[in-house]
Amino acid sequence: MPLLSPWVEHLDRDALCLDLGCGNGNVLHALGTLGFHPREGIDISEEQVALARQVCPEVLCGDIIEPISCAALSGGGYGLITLFDVIEHLA
């Protein structure tokens, strides 16, 4: 949280947050602790999604590009999108 807190201190806590490649939900947990609600996550690993859902029930198993496309098409949007520990997994 000390790393994340300065980056998000001026953001709307009620805007939808999305953590791409959320893994076991560590960032989702930190965002919740910092007062961000609602939160969503997505990860390609079913095992990691199961862990993340213990922290935040709104976690999907799938490709990280799909939720951005869906939000853009529906006219909705996100107040914050995070992406930690993902780039090293790309081919």
C-alpha positions as CSV (number, residue, x, y, z in Angstrom):
1,M,0.0,0.0,0.0
2,P,2.8,2.5,0.6
3,L,3.8,2.2,-3.1
4,L,0.2,2.5,-4.4
5,S,-1.2,5.1,-2.0
6,P,0.6,8.2,-3.4
7,W,-0.5,7.4,-7.0
8,V,-4.2,7.2,-6.1
9,E,-4.7,9.7,-3.3
10,H,-6.6,12.2,-5.5
11,L,-8.8,9.6,-7.3
12,D,-12.5,9.1,-6.9
13,R,-13.0,6.2,-4.5
14,D,-16.5,5.5,-5.9
15,A,-15.3,5.1,-9.6
16,L,-15.0,1.6,-10.9
17,C,-11.4,0.1,-10.5
18,L,-10.0,-2.7,-12.6
19,D,-6.9,-4.7,-11.9
20,L,-5.7,-6.5,-15.1
21,G,-3.7,-9.6,-14.4
22,C,-4.9,-9.5,-10.8
23,G,-3.3,-12.7,-9.7
24,N,-4.3,-13.6,-6.1
25,G,-5.9,-10.2,-5.5
26,N,-3.2,-8.4,-3.6
27,V,-3.8,-5.1,-5.4
28,L,-7.6,-5.5,-5.2
29,H,-7.2,-5.9,-1.5
30,A,-4.9,-2.9,-1.2
31,L,-7.4,-0.8,-3.2
32,G,-10.3,-1.9,-0.9
33,T,-8.2,-1.0,2.1
34,L,-7.6,2.4,0.6
35,G,-11.4,2.9,0.2
36,F,-11.9,2.1,-3.5
37,H,-15.3,0.5,-4.3
38,P,-16.4,-1.1,-6.6
39,R,-13.4,-3.1,-7.8
40,E,-13.0,-5.7,-10.5
41,G,-10.2,-8.0,-11.5
42,I,-9.3,-10.4,-14.3
43,D,-6.6,-13.0,-14.6
44,I,-6.0,-15.9,-17.0
45,S,-5.2,-18.4,-14.2
46,E,-8.2,-20.2,-12.7
47,E,-6.2,-20.9,-9.5
48,Q,-5.3,-17.2,-9.0
49,V,-8.9,-16.2,-9.8
50,A,-10.1,-18.5,-7.0
51,L,-7.8,-16.9,-4.6
52,A,-8.6,-13.3,-5.7
53,R,-12.3,-14.0,-5.3
54,Q,-11.8,-14.5,-1.6
55,V,-10.7,-10.8,-1.5
56,C,-13.0,-9.4,-4.2
57,P,-15.9,-11.5,-5.7
58,E,-15.9,-9.5,-8.9
59,V,-13.0,-11.3,-10.6
60,L,-13.2,-12.9,-14.0
61,C,-11.0,-15.6,-15.5
62,G,-10.0,-14.6,-19.0
63,D,-8.0,-12.4,-21.3
64,I,-7.0,-9.0,-19.9
65,I,-8.0,-7.1,-23.1
66,E,-11.7,-8.1,-23.1
67,P,-13.0,-5.9,-20.1
68,I,-11.5,-2.7,-21.6
69,S,-13.2,-3.4,-24.9
70,C,-16.5,-4.1,-23.2
71,A,-16.4,-0.9,-21.1
72,A,-15.5,1.2,-24.1
73,L,-18.3,-0.3,-26.2
74,S,-21.0,0.0,-23.5
75,G,-20.1,3.7,-22.8
76,G,-19.0,2.8,-19.3
77,G,-15.5,3.3,-18.1
78,Y,-13.0,2.9,-15.2
79,G,-11.7,5.5,-12.8
80,L,-8.6,3.5,-12.3
81,I,-6.9,0.6,-14.2
82,T,-3.9,-1.2,-12.7
83,L,-1.5,-3.7,-14.2
84,F,1.2,-5.1,-12.0
85,D,3.4,-8.2,-12.7
86,V,2.0,-8.8,-16.2
87,I,4.5,-7.6,-18.8
88,E,7.1,-10.3,-17.8
89,H,4.5,-13.0,-18.7
90,L,4.0,-11.8,-22.3
91,A,5.7,-13.5,-25.2
